[in-house]
Amino acid sequence: LCSPVRFRSGNQWNCGGVTLRTPVGAVGHGGLYHSQSPEAYLAHTPGIVVVMPRGPRCAKGLLLSSIRSKDPVVFLEPKILYRSAVEEVPDADYEIPLGKAEILRTGTDVTIVGWGTQLRTLQTAADLASKEGISCEVIDLRTLLPWDAECIIESVKKTGKLVVSHEAPLTCGFGAEVVATLQHECFFHLEAPIQRVCGYDTPFGLVFEKHYLPDEKKNLDAIRRVMEFSL
């Protein structure tokens, strides 16, 4: 009900600032229950903002921006952060702009894009790739709707290669939107087929969780595949 308020009122009203926080994603012991990643469902709803932080410092800045936004925000909190994430978080008030991606690591060979706790996996994959002489640019979308397409476009124009990775299932995952946009905007800059490294299109029990998750080895394999086109 909140999402179309601006449209229905001709931009005379807003929803008054509504932020919904919800836990998402696999946690290492949840398995089939409560381990879903619903960002693609939500991003299909015009008028709402969809946010997923990668860690505590990022979460505070994005949450304060979300609470102060006059648009409805769904704030997705990866459950595994509750127990495993440790960072120094400033006591001071600060905001991280919604709709802006962050380049966590600059590189020249491959652009790697993700969001949420998948960034930890991607940073590890980039470290492994660097040992093989591959320079990866790692980007955290942070906000999925609206997402910062321009940041990714500029990076891919530089590297010529793109890997998109997320925990949600492959089919109709938000990565498909990223790939479609980049294929359209960067067609003549691409040097290799874009790779998606995602969860499988299936529910997963606890015993299969480690096989389901798109870990650093799967992402490293995707990085190697796109680099084969440069040889």
C-alpha positions as CSV (number, residue, x, y, z in Angstrom):
1,L,0.0,0.0,0.0
2,C,2.9,2.4,0.6
3,S,4.7,2.0,-2.7
4,P,2.3,3.9,-5.0
5,V,1.5,6.8,-2.6
6,R,3.7,9.4,-4.5
7,F,2.3,8.4,-7.9
8,R,-1.3,8.3,-6.7
9,S,-1.1,11.8,-5.1
10,G,0.8,13.4,-8.0
11,N,3.8,13.7,-5.6
12,Q,1.7,15.7,-3.1
13,W,2.1,13.1,-0.4
14,N,4.5,10.5,0.8
15,C,4.1,7.5,3.0
16,G,5.5,9.4,6.0
17,G,8.7,7.4,6.2
18,V,8.3,3.7,6.7
19,T,11.2,1.3,7.1
20,L,10.7,-2.4,7.4
21,R,13.6,-4.5,8.8
22,T,13.7,-8.2,8.1
23,P,16.3,-10.9,8.4
24,V,17.2,-12.8,5.2
25,G,19.7,-15.4,3.9
26,A,21.5,-18.5,5.0
27,V,23.1,-18.5,8.4
28,G,25.0,-21.8,8.5
29,H,22.4,-23.8,10.4
30,G,19.0,-22.7,9.1
31,G,18.9,-24.9,6.0
32,L,15.4,-25.2,4.5
33,Y,13.8,-22.8,7.1
34,H,14.2,-19.0,7.1
35,S,17.1,-19.0,4.7
36,Q,15.5,-17.4,1.6
37,S,16.8,-14.3,-0.2
38,P,13.7,-12.4,-1.4
39,E,15.3,-9.2,-2.8
40,A,14.2,-9.9,-6.4
41,Y,10.6,-10.2,-5.3
42,L,10.8,-6.9,-3.5
43,A,12.7,-5.1,-6.3
44,H,9.8,-5.8,-8.7
45,T,7.6,-3.4,-6.7
46,P,8.0,0.2,-8.1
47,G,8.0,2.9,-5.4
48,I,9.9,1.1,-2.6
49,V,13.6,1.2,-1.8
50,V,15.4,-2.1,-1.2
51,V,18.6,-2.1,0.9
52,M,21.0,-4.9,2.0
53,P,24.1,-4.0,4.0
54,R,27.3,-6.0,4.0
55,G,28.4,-5.3,7.6
56,P,27.7,-3.4,10.8
57,R,29.3,-0.1,9.8
58,C,27.5,-0.1,6.5
59,A,24.3,-1.2,8.2
60,K,24.2,1.8,10.6
61,G,24.7,4.4,7.8
62,L,22.2,2.8,5.5
63,L,19.6,2.3,8.2
64,L,19.7,5.9,9.3
65,S,19.3,7.0,5.7
66,S,16.4,4.6,5.3
67,I,14.6,5.8,8.5
68,R,14.9,9.4,7.3
69,S,13.8,8.7,3.8
70,K,10.2,9.7,2.9
71,D,9.9,6.7,0.7
72,P,9.1,3.2,2.0
73,V,12.3,1.1,2.6
74,V,12.7,-2.6,3.0
75,F,15.9,-3.1,4.9
76,L,17.2,-6.7,4.4
77,E,19.5,-7.9,7.2
78,P,21.6,-11.0,6.4
79,K,21.1,-13.1,9.5
80,I,24.7,-14.3,9.5
81,L,25.8,-10.8,10.3
82,Y,24.1,-11.0,13.7
83,R,26.6,-13.5,15.0
84,S,29.7,-13.3,12.8
85,A,30.3,-9.6,11.8
86,V,32.7,-7.6,13.9
87,E,33.6,-4.0,13.0
88,E,34.3,-0.7,14.6
89,V,31.1,1.4,14.2
90,P,31.3,5.1,14.9
91,D,29.1,6.4,17.7
92,A,28.5,9.6,15.7
93,D,25.5,10.1,13.5
94,Y,26.2,9.4,9.9
95,E,24.3,8.4,6.7
96,I,25.2,6.4,3.6
97,P,23.3,7.6,0.6
98,L,20.7,5.3,-0.8
99,G,21.0,4.3,-4.4
100,K,24.8,4.6,-4.4
101,A,27.2,1.6,-4.9
102,E,30.6,1.5,-3.3
103,I,33.8,0.4,-4.9
104,L,35.5,-1.7,-2.2
105,R,38.5,-2.6,-4.3
106,T,39.8,-1.1,-7.5
107,G,41.0,-3.4,-10.3
108,T,41.7,-3.5,-14.0
109,D,40.9,-7.0,-15.2
110,V,37.4,-8.0,-13.9
111,T,34.5,-6.3,-12.3
112,I,32.8,-8.3,-9.5
113,V,29.4,-7.2,-8.2
114,G,27.4,-8.3,-5.2
115,W,25.5,-7.2,-2.1
116,G,25.0,-8.2,1.5
117,T,27.3,-10.7,3.0
118,Q,28.2,-12.0,-0.4
119,L,30.8,-9.3,-0.4
120,R,32.9,-11.2,2.1
121,T,33.0,-14.1,-0.3
122,L,33.8,-11.9,-3.3
123,Q,36.7,-10.2,-1.4
124,T,38.1,-13.6,-0.6
125,A,37.7,-14.7,-4.3
126,A,39.5,-11.4,-5.4
127,D,42.3,-12.2,-3.0
128,L,42.7,-15.7,-4.5
129,A,42.6,-14.2,-8.0
130,S,45.3,-11.7,-7.2
131,K,47.7,-14.6,-6.4
132,E,47.1,-15.6,-10.0
133,G,47.9,-12.1,-11.3
134,I,44.2,-11.2,-11.9
135,S,43.2,-7.7,-10.8
136,C,39.5,-7.5,-9.6
137,E,37.4,-4.5,-9.0
138,V,34.9,-5.4,-6.3
139,I,31.6,-3.4,-6.0
140,D,28.9,-3.5,-3.4
141,L,25.6,-2.3,-4.7
142,R,24.3,-1.7,-1.1
143,T,20.9,-0.5,-2.5
144,L,19.1,-2.8,-5.0
145,L,16.3,-0.5,-5.8
146,P,17.1,2.0,-7.1
147,W,20.5,0.5,-8.0
148,D,23.6,2.4,-9.1
149,A,23.9,1.2,-12.7
150,E,26.2,4.0,-13.7
151,C,28.9,2.9,-11.2
152,I,28.9,-0.7,-12.7
153,I,28.8,0.6,-16.3
154,E,31.9,2.7,-15.8
155,S,33.7,-0.1,-14.2
156,V,32.9,-2.6,-16.9
157,K,33.9,-0.1,-19.6
158,K,37.3,-0.2,-17.9
159,T,37.7,-3.9,-17.3
160,G,35.6,-5.4,-20.1
161,K,34.5,-8.3,-17.9
162,L,31.8,-8.8,-15.3
163,V,30.9,-11.4,-12.7
164,V,27.7,-11.0,-10.7
165,S,27.2,-13.1,-7.6
166,H,24.4,-13.4,-5.1
167,E,23.0,-16.0,-2.6
168,A,19.5,-16.0,-4.1
169,P,18.6,-18.6,-6.8
170,L,19.9,-18.0,-10.3
171,T,16.6,-17.8,-12.2
172,C,15.0,-14.3,-12.0
173,G,17.5,-13.3,-9.3
174,F,18.4,-9.6,-9.2
175,G,21.7,-10.4,-10.9
176,A,19.7,-11.0,-14.1
177,E,18.6,-7.3,-14.0
178,V,22.2,-6.3,-13.6
179,V,23.4,-8.5,-16.4
180,A,20.6,-7.3,-18.8
181,T,21.4,-3.7,-18.2
182,L,25.2,-4.1,-18.6
183,Q,24.7,-6.2,-21.7
184,H,22.7,-3.4,-23.2
185,E,24.9,-0.5,-22.1
186,C,28.4,-2.1,-22.4
187,F,27.9,-4.5,-25.4
188,F,30.8,-3.1,-27.4
189,H,33.1,-3.0,-24.3
190,L,32.6,-6.6,-23.2
191,E,35.5,-8.9,-23.8
192,A,33.8,-12.1,-22.4
193,P,30.4,-13.4,-21.6
194,I,29.0,-12.1,-18.3
195,Q,29.1,-14.7,-15.5
196,R,26.5,-15.2,-12.8
197,V,27.5,-17.1,-9.7
198,C,24.3,-17.7,-7.6
199,G,22.4,-20.1,-5.5
200,Y,20.7,-23.1,-7.2
201,D,17.0,-23.1,-8.2
202,T,16.0,-25.4,-5.4
203,P,15.2,-25.4,-1.7
204,F,18.1,-26.7,0.3
205,G,18.3,-28.6,3.5
206,L,20.9,-28.0,6.2
207,V,23.2,-30.8,5.0
208,F,23.2,-29.2,1.5
209,E,23.7,-25.6,2.5
210,K,27.4,-25.5,1.9
211,H,26.9,-26.9,-1.6
212,Y,24.1,-24.4,-2.3
213,L,26.0,-21.3,-1.4
214,P,28.1,-19.5,-4.1
215,D,31.4,-19.6,-2.3
216,E,34.8,-18.2,-3.1
217,K,35.8,-21.2,-5.2
218,K,32.8,-21.0,-7.5
219,N,33.5,-17.3,-7.9
220,L,37.1,-17.8,-8.6
221,D,36.2,-20.3,-11.3
222,A,34.0,-17.6,-12.9
223,I,36.8,-15.1,-12.7
224,R,39.1,-17.6,-14.4
225,R,36.5,-18.3,-17.1
226,V,36.2,-14.6,-18.1
227,M,39.9,-14.2,-18.1
228,E,40.3,-17.1,-20.6
229,F,39.0,-14.7,-23.3
230,S,42.0,-12.4,-22.7
231,L,44.6,-15.1,-23.3
